[in-house]
Amino acid sequence: MKNQYKIHQICQLYHIGADSLRYYEKMGLIQPQRSDGNYRLYSLSDIWRLNVIRDLLKLGFSTQQIKTYLDSRSVATTRHLLDEKEAILRQRIEEMKKDLQDVQNRRQSLEEALSEPMNQVRLRTFPKRRCLLLKEKIEHDEDIDYLLTKLSGRLEEQLSILGNVDTGSILEPQADGTVRCTSVFICTEDESYDFTLEEGQYLTLTYSGRYDTHDEHLRILQEAIQKRKLKAVGQFLEFLLIDIHETQRYDEYVTQLQVRVVAE
């Protein structure tokens, strides 16, 4: 077995670039020798140090932390390092469990959206829902996505838009029969929130296709309120159950309108 290796051999072995090796050398993590032609030559000592560097970088250790360990390693410091590694890995396992649960929940939400009866006015009961609210002028449907992303910055955990049915906008019917989006909201379990969608019965209408047809579908919902002798006591809500995040086909979009109602 060779005792010294050139830089291109180490790059191939560790699947890293020469710039990374030069950086490790600059930080004092490795100390390659020089050949007569001034080429870097890496020893077996450099190789085991690179193994440690690779493993600790994966766990998020800084180069300074790695250098401190390499320069003062002992059984005691190694035991301490292993304790740190175990704590980091356990934390990552918990984060991955949460991520997995999130994916499963969003897949379920997507399947539920696909199974929604289309173009049927239904009376449904919803629990109280906490919401963050962002009021801002909305001129185009594309503005909603930007505003939701802006609003999600207030959440304790980063919002995953894909398959998320807990985001929507508030609709205001206008005197000329059109509908205007006045704000966006995100349902949240965080302790900090702006308003609540009260528990109660909601009249809903789910439809497929482009969601810029909410004018006509909102009129259907308003007519149903009158026919059923109900009274709207909340704002008209629009939930984009399936949109551009899940499909590029307009015919696969699913939108749901909701409004809380009581008997007249």
C-alpha positions as CSV (number, residue, x, y, z in Angstrom):
1,M,0.0,0.0,0.0
2,K,1.2,3.5,-0.9
3,N,2.1,5.9,1.9
4,Q,1.5,9.1,0.0
5,Y,-1.2,10.2,-2.4
6,K,-1.6,13.1,-4.8
7,I,-4.4,15.6,-4.6
8,H,-6.5,14.2,-7.5
9,Q,-6.4,10.7,-5.8
10,I,-7.7,12.1,-2.6
11,C,-10.4,14.1,-4.5
12,Q,-11.6,10.8,-6.1
13,L,-11.5,8.9,-2.9
14,Y,-13.6,11.4,-0.9
15,H,-15.6,12.9,-3.8
16,I,-14.6,16.4,-2.9
17,G,-13.0,19.2,-4.9
18,A,-9.4,20.3,-4.6
19,D,-10.6,23.6,-3.2
20,S,-12.0,21.8,-0.2
21,L,-8.7,20.1,0.5
22,R,-6.8,23.4,0.2
23,Y,-9.3,25.0,2.6
24,Y,-8.8,22.2,5.2
25,E,-5.1,22.7,4.8
26,K,-5.5,26.5,5.3
27,M,-7.5,25.8,8.5
28,G,-4.8,23.5,9.8
29,L,-7.0,20.4,9.7
30,I,-4.5,18.5,7.5
31,Q,-0.9,19.1,6.7
32,P,0.1,17.5,3.3
33,Q,3.8,17.4,2.5
34,R,5.3,18.7,-0.7
35,S,7.1,16.8,-3.5
36,D,10.2,17.9,-5.2
37,G,8.0,19.4,-7.9
38,N,6.0,21.2,-5.1
39,Y,2.9,19.0,-5.5
40,R,0.9,18.2,-2.4
41,L,1.3,14.7,-1.1
42,Y,-1.2,13.3,1.4
43,S,-0.1,10.8,4.0
44,L,-2.1,8.0,5.8
45,S,-2.3,10.5,8.7
46,D,-4.1,12.9,6.5
47,I,-6.5,10.2,5.4
48,W,-7.7,9.3,8.8
49,R,-8.1,13.0,9.6
50,L,-10.2,13.5,6.5
51,N,-12.4,10.6,7.7
52,V,-13.0,12.5,10.9
53,I,-13.5,15.8,9.1
54,R,-16.1,14.2,6.7
55,D,-18.1,12.6,9.5
56,L,-18.2,15.7,11.7
57,L,-19.0,18.1,8.9
58,K,-22.1,15.9,8.1
59,L,-23.2,16.5,11.7
60,G,-22.8,20.2,11.4
61,F,-19.6,20.7,13.4
62,S,-17.6,23.8,12.4
63,T,-14.1,23.5,11.1
64,Q,-12.9,25.2,14.2
65,Q,-14.6,22.6,16.4
66,I,-13.1,19.9,14.3
67,K,-9.6,21.4,14.6
68,T,-10.0,21.6,18.4
69,Y,-10.9,18.0,18.6
70,L,-8.1,16.8,16.2
71,D,-5.5,18.9,18.1
72,S,-6.5,17.7,21.6
73,R,-8.0,14.3,21.1
74,S,-8.0,11.9,24.0
75,V,-10.3,9.2,25.3
76,A,-12.1,11.8,27.3
77,T,-12.6,14.2,24.4
78,T,-13.6,11.3,22.1
79,R,-16.2,10.2,24.7
80,H,-17.5,13.8,24.8
81,L,-17.6,14.0,21.0
82,L,-19.5,10.7,20.8
83,D,-22.0,12.1,23.3
84,E,-22.4,15.2,21.1
85,K,-22.8,13.1,18.0
86,E,-25.5,11.0,19.7
87,A,-27.4,14.1,20.8
88,I,-27.3,15.5,17.3
89,L,-28.4,12.2,15.7
90,R,-31.3,11.8,18.2
91,Q,-32.5,15.4,17.4
92,R,-32.3,14.6,13.6
93,I,-34.3,11.4,14.2
94,E,-37.0,13.4,15.9
95,E,-37.0,16.0,13.1
96,M,-37.3,13.2,10.5
97,K,-40.2,11.7,12.4
98,K,-42.0,15.0,12.2
99,D,-41.1,15.4,8.6
100,L,-42.5,11.9,7.9
101,Q,-45.7,12.7,9.8
102,D,-46.0,15.9,7.8
103,V,-45.7,14.1,4.5
104,Q,-48.3,11.5,5.5
105,N,-50.7,14.2,6.7
106,R,-50.3,16.1,3.4
107,R,-50.8,13.0,1.3
108,Q,-54.0,12.3,3.3
109,S,-55.1,15.9,2.7
110,L,-54.4,15.5,-1.0
111,E,-56.5,12.3,-1.2
112,E,-59.3,13.9,0.8
113,A,-59.3,16.8,-1.7
114,L,-59.6,14.4,-4.6
115,S,-62.5,12.6,-3.0
116,E,-64.5,15.8,-2.3
117,P,-67.9,15.8,-4.1
118,M,-67.7,18.5,-6.7
119,N,-70.3,21.3,-7.3
120,Q,-72.4,20.2,-4.3
121,V,-73.4,22.7,-1.6
122,R,-72.9,20.9,1.7
123,L,-73.5,21.8,5.3
124,R,-70.5,20.8,7.4
125,T,-69.3,21.2,10.9
126,F,-65.8,22.6,11.5
127,P,-63.9,23.1,14.8
128,K,-62.4,26.4,15.9
129,R,-59.4,27.2,13.8
130,R,-56.6,29.7,14.8
131,C,-55.3,31.8,11.9
132,L,-52.6,34.2,11.0
133,L,-53.8,37.0,8.8
134,L,-52.1,39.2,6.2
135,K,-54.2,42.1,4.8
136,E,-52.7,43.4,1.6
137,K,-54.0,44.4,-1.8
138,I,-54.4,41.4,-4.1
139,E,-54.7,42.2,-7.8
140,H,-53.8,38.8,-9.3
141,D,-54.2,35.2,-8.2
142,E,-50.4,34.9,-8.3
143,D,-50.2,37.5,-5.5
144,I,-51.8,35.0,-3.1
145,D,-48.8,32.6,-3.2
146,Y,-46.3,35.4,-2.5
147,L,-48.4,36.7,0.4
148,L,-48.8,33.2,1.9
149,T,-45.0,32.7,1.7
150,K,-44.6,36.1,3.4
151,L,-47.1,35.2,6.1
152,S,-45.5,31.8,6.7
153,G,-42.4,33.6,8.0
154,R,-44.3,34.2,11.2
155,L,-44.8,30.6,11.9
156,E,-42.7,28.8,14.5
157,E,-42.1,26.0,11.9
158,Q,-41.6,26.5,8.2
159,L,-44.8,26.0,6.3
160,S,-44.8,23.3,3.6
161,I,-47.1,24.6,0.8
162,L,-47.2,21.3,-1.1
163,G,-50.4,19.5,-0.2
164,N,-51.3,22.1,2.4
165,V,-55.1,22.7,2.8
166,D,-54.8,25.1,5.7
167,T,-54.1,28.2,3.7
168,G,-56.7,30.4,2.0
169,S,-58.0,33.8,1.3
170,I,-60.9,36.0,2.4
171,L,-63.4,36.9,-0.3
172,E,-65.6,40.1,-0.3
173,P,-68.6,40.2,-2.7
174,Q,-68.7,43.5,-4.5
175,A,-71.8,45.6,-5.4
176,D,-71.2,44.9,-9.1
177,G,-71.3,41.1,-8.5
178,T,-67.6,40.5,-8.7
179,V,-65.5,39.1,-5.8
180,R,-62.4,40.6,-4.4
181,C,-59.7,38.9,-2.3
182,T,-58.9,41.1,0.6
183,S,-56.4,39.1,2.6
184,V,-54.8,35.7,3.0
185,F,-54.6,33.5,6.1
186,I,-52.9,30.3,7.4
187,C,-54.5,28.0,10.0
188,T,-52.0,27.3,12.7
189,E,-51.6,25.6,16.1
190,D,-49.1,28.2,17.2
191,E,-50.0,30.1,20.4
192,S,-49.6,33.4,18.5
193,Y,-52.5,34.1,16.1
194,D,-54.5,37.0,14.7
195,F,-58.1,35.7,14.6
196,T,-60.2,32.5,14.8
197,L,-62.6,30.8,12.5
198,E,-65.3,30.0,15.0
199,E,-66.6,26.5,15.5
200,G,-69.9,25.8,13.9
201,Q,-71.7,24.9,10.7
202,Y,-70.3,26.0,7.4
203,L,-71.9,25.9,4.0
204,T,-69.3,24.7,1.6
205,L,-69.0,24.4,-2.2
206,T,-66.1,22.5,-3.8
207,Y,-65.3,22.8,-7.5
208,S,-62.6,21.9,-9.9
209,G,-61.0,23.9,-12.6
210,R,-59.5,27.4,-12.6
211,Y,-60.0,29.1,-9.3
212,D,-60.6,32.5,-10.9
213,T,-64.2,31.4,-11.4
214,H,-65.0,32.0,-7.7
215,D,-67.4,34.8,-8.7
216,E,-70.0,32.4,-10.2
217,H,-69.4,29.8,-7.5
218,L,-69.8,32.3,-4.7
219,R,-73.2,33.3,-6.2
220,I,-74.3,29.6,-6.1
221,L,-73.3,29.6,-2.4
222,Q,-75.2,32.8,-1.7
223,E,-78.3,31.4,-3.5
224,A,-78.1,28.3,-1.4
225,I,-78.0,30.3,1.8
226,Q,-81.3,32.0,0.8
227,K,-83.0,28.8,-0.3
228,R,-82.1,27.0,3.0
229,K,-83.2,30.1,5.0
230,L,-79.8,30.5,6.6
231,K,-77.8,33.5,7.5
232,A,-74.1,34.0,6.8
233,V,-72.4,35.1,10.1
234,G,-68.8,34.9,8.9
235,Q,-66.7,35.9,6.0
236,F,-66.6,34.0,2.7
237,L,-63.4,31.8,2.7
238,E,-61.6,30.3,-0.2
239,F,-59.3,27.3,0.3
240,L,-57.1,26.2,-2.5
241,L,-57.1,22.4,-1.9
242,I,-55.2,21.6,-5.1
243,D,-53.4,24.3,-7.1
244,I,-50.3,25.1,-9.0
245,H,-48.1,23.5,-6.3
246,E,-49.5,20.0,-7.0
247,T,-50.3,20.2,-10.7
248,Q,-49.9,22.3,-13.8
249,R,-53.2,21.2,-15.2
250,Y,-56.1,23.6,-14.5
251,D,-58.7,20.9,-14.8
252,E,-57.1,19.2,-11.7
253,Y,-57.3,22.3,-9.5
254,V,-59.7,21.9,-6.5
255,T,-61.1,24.9,-4.7
256,Q,-63.4,25.0,-1.7
257,L,-65.6,27.9,-0.6
258,Q,-66.7,28.1,3.0
259,V,-68.9,30.4,5.0
260,R,-70.2,30.0,8.6
261,V,-74.0,30.1,8.8
262,V,-76.9,29.9,11.3
263,A,-80.6,29.5,11.0
264,E,-82.5,32.7,10.4
